[in-house]
Amino acid sequence: MRGIFRSRHEVWLEEELVREREECRKLRAENRGLTNSLLGVAGHGPMTEPVKPQTPRLMGRRSLHQVQARTERASLERIQARAAAMETAEATAGKPDAS
């Protein structure tokens, strides 16, 4: 039903947006290729594929149970990280330096 009421201009704008995004994607790939080529000539390794930014998730309201579970999980992770760091420090404390 929505398609009936769309104007030609609106359809044209949406198609133009798709074309522009595709052109940007192609230009980025070409730029990455040229940059990697220059880096190769200079003796450096190629650039890695850029990490796609994550779109922010829309956060709805959270129940008290969900908030408490998240807080407990974060606290547990911090405790485990501290314990692992302490074990590593204790294990290396008894060994003489190899210097």
N, C-alpha and C positions, 0 to 999 in steps of 0.2 A: 504494500500500500504506500509506503514511504517513497518508493521509486517513481510513482506517478506524479508526485508533487515536486520532485527535484527539478530545478531549472537547469537549462543547458550550461549556464555559467558555473553553477555549483559542480556539475559533473566535470567540466573542463578544468576547474581549479583542483579538484581531487586528482585528476589524471596528471596535471602539471606537477603536483606535489610528489606523486609516485615517480615521475621522470626525473625530477630534481634529486630525490633521494638516491635513485639508482646512479645518477651521474656522480654524486658525492662519493658513493661507495667505490665506483670505478677509479675516481681521482685519488682517493686514499690508498687504494691498492697500488696504483701506479707510483705514487709518491713513496710508498714503503719500498717498492722494488728499486726505485732510483736511489733511495737512501742506503739500502742494503748493498747496492752496487758500489757506491762511493765508500761505504765502510769496508767492503771487501778489498778495494784498491788500497785503502789506508792500512790494511792489515788487521782489522777488527772483525769480530763475528757479526752476523746479521742481527737485526732487531727482532725481538720475539713478537708474536702476534699480540696486539694490545688486548688487555682484558676488557671485556664488555662491561660497562657500568651497569650495576643492577638497578632496576627500576625500584623506587621506593614502594614498599608494600603499604597499602592503606590499612592503617591500624584502627580497628573498631574498638569499642569499649571492651575492656577485659573484666572478667569476673574476679572476685577476691581470690578464689581458688587458683585461677590462672596466674595471677600476680604472685601469689605465694609460691607456686611451683617454680616459676621463673627465678624468683629470688633465691630459693633453696638450691636450685640447679647451679646458679652462678656462684653461690657461696661454696658449694661442694667442689666446683672446678677450681676455685681459688685455693681451697685447702689442699686439694690434690697437687696443684702446681707447687705450693710451698713445700709439701712433703717430698716431692720429687727433687726439688732444689736442695733441700737439706740432705737427702740421701747422697746426692752427687757431691755436695760439699764434704760430707763425712768420708766418702769413699776416696776423694782426692786428698784429704787432709793427712791421711796416714802414709801416703806415698812420697818418697823424696823426689825433688825436682830432677829432671833429666838434663838440666843445663850443664 
